[in-house]
Structures are given as C-alpha cells and as structure tokens.
Amino acid sequence: FGLIFGVLAIDIGFTPLETMGMSLIVFGGASQIVLLQLFSGGASSLVIISSVGAVNSRHLLYGAVVSEHLSDLKLIWKIIISYFLIDQAFAISNEYLKKNKESNRYFHLVGGGVTCWVIWQSTTFLGIILGAAIPEKLGLSFAVPLTFLALLVNDFRKFINVIVIIISGLVATLGYNYIPFKAYIIVAALAGLFSAMILTKMIKK
C-alpha cells in the first residue's frame, strides 16, 4: 500500500520531499490515497480537506474505545499513542487491552503502531525511489481500488452492509459526473451513513 502511494504521488506531480512529508505527518494510508485521487481529479481544496477529514474521523471512535484502558496515562503518552493509533494497531491491540490489566499494557498498542509506521515509511520511500522504474503497463493505479475492495470483504457477510455498500457505490458512480466540486465521495459517504441508520432502525422494529 505504501509502495503504491509513493509511486502514484510521484506520478501525479508531488515531489519526493512532499510525498515523504505526507507519510510522516499524516500517516494515514486510506486518507493519503483519497487525497491523491481527489487531487489528480482536480477537486477543490475544500473537498479534499473535507474528504480526508471524513475518512480519518473513524480515529475518533478508536480513541474513544481505547481511552477507558489508558485513562491513567500522562498527557505526553496519550499524544504519542494518538499518532500511532491506526487501523491495524487498533485491530491487534483492542482485545489485548480488554483482557490485560498490566500498567504497561499500552506498550502493546505503541509497538503495533511503531511497526506499522516503519513499514509505511519504508514502503513509501521505496515507492518514491522505484516509481520511475516501474512500467506504467503494470497498472499499479488499479491496485488502489482493489485494496479498498479487499477491506470490504468482511463486510459482505452481513446483508445490511451489502445494501449500504451498494447504495454508496451507486451514489458515488452516478455523482462522479454530476455532483459539483468533485464532492461525490462526501455525498456517497453520507448516503451510506444514513442508509445504515435507517436499515438498522427498520430491523430493530
């Protein structure tokens, strides 16, 4: 994923310094890919910022979930952990934090985050270096939507999730040419959110 990001960023015009800086500061694979897609499509700054913010908003949920296990930490450690609290680190550490009560259990979360950080920065750097050497016919740009599709595999196990995915996909596809300012991603996300809320209420009744 980092390799793809590095290659695509250079391909659409970002400098090596800008590309590496984005990975160091943002450290968010999905949001960085979304940024590249919108930037290459000519989206406005407002749409790009809003979309990246919407994609990253899930980290608020992650923080709320782990906060009950880390409430006794000093502020500096909370700041450090918030930087490393990404999808993979949360996924592997959430259950561990629930089951273990040791005072230093937060190192499990930090360790997972640091490992992901090293991999992400390394692969981004490799993407920058190898970008020019990778032939365009390999179709690496197509690997981006494939990556997002792979993330959805588990969601296809529930009927509600399938309906929400279809609705979001249709709105994004239809809105691509008709929604102004390239805001189709935001509209599709909102459509999926409201669909999920409505379907959940209908099932509960």
C-alpha positions as CSV (number, residue, x, y, z in Angstrom):
1,F,0.0,0.0,0.0
2,G,2.8,2.4,0.9
3,L,4.7,1.4,-2.3
4,I,1.6,2.2,-4.3
5,F,1.2,5.6,-2.6
6,G,4.8,6.5,-3.2
7,V,4.6,5.6,-6.9
8,L,1.3,7.4,-7.5
9,A,2.3,10.5,-5.6
10,I,5.4,11.0,-7.8
11,D,3.4,10.1,-10.9
12,I,0.8,12.9,-10.4
13,G,3.4,15.5,-9.6
14,F,4.3,15.5,-5.9
15,T,8.0,15.9,-5.2
16,P,9.8,13.2,-3.2
17,L,10.0,15.6,-0.2
18,E,6.3,16.3,-0.3
19,T,5.5,12.7,-0.7
20,M,7.7,11.6,2.2
21,G,6.5,14.5,4.3
22,M,2.9,13.5,3.8
23,S,3.6,10.0,5.0
24,L,5.5,11.3,8.1
25,I,2.9,13.9,9.1
26,V,-0.4,12.3,8.1
27,F,0.5,8.6,8.5
28,G,-2.9,7.5,7.2
29,G,-2.9,5.1,4.2
30,A,-6.5,5.4,3.2
31,S,-6.7,9.2,3.6
32,Q,-3.5,9.7,1.7
33,I,-4.8,7.6,-1.2
34,V,-8.1,9.5,-1.2
35,L,-6.1,12.8,-1.3
36,L,-4.2,11.6,-4.3
37,Q,-7.3,10.5,-6.1
38,L,-9.1,13.8,-5.5
39,F,-6.0,15.9,-6.3
40,S,-5.5,14.1,-9.6
41,G,-9.2,14.6,-10.4
42,G,-9.0,18.4,-9.9
43,A,-11.0,18.6,-6.7
44,S,-11.0,21.8,-4.8
45,S,-9.0,22.2,-1.6
46,L,-12.2,22.3,0.5
47,V,-13.4,19.0,-0.9
48,I,-10.0,17.4,-0.4
49,I,-9.8,18.6,3.2
50,S,-13.4,17.6,4.0
51,S,-12.9,14.1,2.4
52,V,-9.7,13.4,4.2
53,G,-11.3,14.6,7.5
54,A,-14.2,12.3,6.9
55,V,-12.0,9.3,6.2
56,N,-9.9,10.0,9.3
57,S,-12.9,10.6,11.5
58,R,-13.0,6.9,12.4
59,H,-10.0,7.5,14.6
60,L,-12.2,9.4,16.9
61,L,-14.0,6.2,17.5
62,Y,-10.8,4.3,18.0
63,G,-9.6,6.9,20.6
64,A,-12.9,6.7,22.5
65,V,-12.7,2.9,22.6
66,V,-9.1,2.7,23.9
67,S,-9.4,5.7,26.2
68,E,-11.0,3.7,29.0
69,H,-7.9,1.5,29.1
70,L,-5.4,4.4,29.0
71,S,-7.1,7.0,31.3
72,D,-4.2,6.8,33.8
73,L,-1.5,7.7,31.3
74,K,0.3,11.0,31.3
75,L,-0.7,13.5,28.5
76,I,2.6,13.0,26.6
77,W,1.9,9.3,26.3
78,K,-1.7,9.9,25.1
79,I,-0.3,12.3,22.4
80,I,2.2,9.7,21.3
81,I,-0.4,6.9,21.2
82,S,-2.8,9.0,19.3
83,Y,-0.3,9.4,16.5
84,F,0.3,5.6,16.2
85,L,-3.4,4.7,16.7
86,I,-4.1,3.4,13.1
87,D,-6.5,0.7,11.9
88,Q,-4.0,-2.2,12.2
89,A,-2.7,-1.1,15.6
90,F,-6.2,-0.8,16.9
91,A,-7.3,-4.1,15.5
92,I,-4.4,-6.1,17.1
93,S,-4.4,-4.3,20.4
94,N,-8.0,-3.7,21.3
95,E,-8.7,-7.2,22.6
96,Y,-5.3,-7.3,24.3
97,L,-6.2,-4.1,26.2
98,K,-9.5,-5.5,27.3
99,K,-8.0,-8.8,28.6
100,N,-4.9,-7.4,30.3
101,K,-4.7,-5.0,33.2
102,E,-0.9,-4.5,33.5
103,S,0.1,-0.9,34.0
104,N,2.4,-1.1,30.9
105,R,-0.1,-2.7,28.6
106,Y,-0.2,0.4,26.4
107,F,3.2,-0.6,25.0
108,H,1.4,-3.3,23.0
109,L,-0.5,-0.6,21.2
110,V,2.6,1.5,20.7
111,G,4.6,-1.5,19.5
112,G,1.9,-2.3,16.9
113,G,1.8,1.3,15.8
114,V,5.5,1.7,15.5
115,T,5.8,-1.5,13.5
116,C,3.2,-0.2,11.0
117,W,4.9,3.2,10.9
118,V,8.2,1.7,10.0
119,I,6.6,-0.4,7.2
120,W,4.6,2.6,5.9
121,Q,7.6,5.0,5.8
122,S,9.9,2.3,4.2
123,T,7.4,1.3,1.5
124,T,6.6,5.0,0.8
125,F,10.4,5.6,0.3
126,L,10.7,2.6,-1.9
127,G,7.7,3.8,-4.0
128,I,9.5,7.2,-4.4
129,I,12.7,5.5,-5.5
130,L,11.3,2.8,-7.7
131,G,8.4,4.8,-9.1
132,A,10.2,5.8,-12.3
133,A,11.5,2.3,-12.8
134,I,8.0,0.6,-12.6
135,P,6.4,0.5,-16.1
136,E,3.0,2.0,-16.4
137,K,1.6,-1.1,-18.0
138,L,1.8,-2.9,-14.7
139,G,-1.3,-0.9,-13.8
140,L,-0.4,-0.1,-10.2
141,S,-3.1,2.6,-10.1
142,F,-5.7,-0.1,-10.3
143,A,-4.3,-1.6,-7.2
144,V,-5.8,1.3,-5.2
145,P,-9.5,0.4,-5.7
146,L,-8.5,-3.3,-5.3
147,T,-7.0,-2.5,-1.9
148,F,-10.2,-0.8,-0.8
149,L,-12.3,-3.7,-2.1
150,A,-10.2,-6.1,-0.1
151,L,-11.0,-4.0,3.1
152,L,-14.7,-4.6,2.4
153,V,-14.5,-8.4,2.1
154,N,-15.6,-9.0,5.7
155,D,-18.5,-6.5,5.4
156,F,-20.1,-8.7,2.7
157,R,-21.0,-11.2,5.4
158,K,-23.9,-9.1,6.6
159,F,-26.9,-8.2,4.5
160,I,-27.2,-4.6,5.8
161,N,-23.5,-4.0,5.0
162,V,-24.0,-5.2,1.4
163,I,-27.0,-2.9,0.9
164,V,-25.1,0.1,2.3
165,I,-22.1,-0.7,0.1
166,I,-24.3,-0.9,-3.0
167,I,-26.0,2.4,-2.2
168,S,-22.7,4.2,-1.5
169,G,-21.2,2.8,-4.7
170,L,-24.2,3.8,-6.8
171,V,-24.3,7.3,-5.4
172,A,-20.5,7.7,-6.0
173,T,-20.7,6.3,-9.5
174,L,-23.7,8.5,-10.5
175,G,-22.4,11.5,-8.7
176,Y,-19.0,11.4,-10.3
177,N,-20.2,13.4,-13.4
178,Y,-23.0,15.4,-11.8
179,I,-22.1,16.4,-8.3
180,P,-20.1,19.7,-8.4
181,F,-16.7,20.3,-6.9
182,K,-15.9,16.6,-7.0
183,A,-17.8,16.1,-3.8
184,Y,-19.2,12.8,-4.8
185,I,-17.2,10.9,-2.2
186,I,-18.6,13.0,0.7
187,V,-22.2,12.6,-0.7
188,A,-21.7,8.9,-1.1
189,A,-20.4,8.5,2.4
190,L,-23.3,10.4,3.8
191,A,-25.7,8.3,1.7
192,G,-24.2,5.2,3.2
193,L,-24.3,6.5,6.7
194,F,-28.0,7.5,6.5
195,S,-28.8,4.2,4.8
196,A,-27.2,2.3,7.6
197,M,-29.1,4.2,10.2
198,I,-32.4,3.7,8.5
199,L,-31.8,0.0,7.9
200,T,-30.7,-0.6,11.5
201,K,-33.8,1.1,12.8
202,M,-36.1,-0.9,10.5
203,I,-34.5,-4.2,11.6
204,K,-34.8,-3.4,15.3
205,K,-38.6,-2.7,14.8
